[in-house]
Amino acid sequence: MADSDLAGLRERAANGDRDAVDQLVEFASERGDLAELRQLAESGNADAAAQLVELASELGDMDELRRLADRGDRDAVDQLVELAAERADVGELRRLADAGSRDAADVLAELTDQEDEAE
């Protein structure tokens, strides 16, 4: 998509054209454009927020997922727990558990039990 077409699409979206917003979300997802998705999500678009979490997860972007989780996005919390578990990132799991994530606390307990058994 040409820059001029994208600018026109953004203008239509800014004027309330829901189809244009949907197209922007789709194009931003395809391009891996976290910034565009972030902007659309912050304007209240749930599809953009979901795509942002998905893309950040695919990229392993823990910082973006933390930012979203800290704003209350449950899907981002779930993805952070999953990524932290895969990496055996006890610090991240502890941070999430301390913030109230029961799933993080469960994974943390499981990892701790495994470490104790290995010793």
Buried (B, 14 or more C-beta within 10 A) or exposed (E): EEEEEBEEBBEBBEEEBEEBBBBBBEBBBEEEBBEBBBBBBEEEBEBBBBBBBBBBBEEEBBEBBBBBBEEEBEBBBBBBBBBBBEEEBBEBBBBBBEEEBEBBBBBBEEBEEEEEEEE
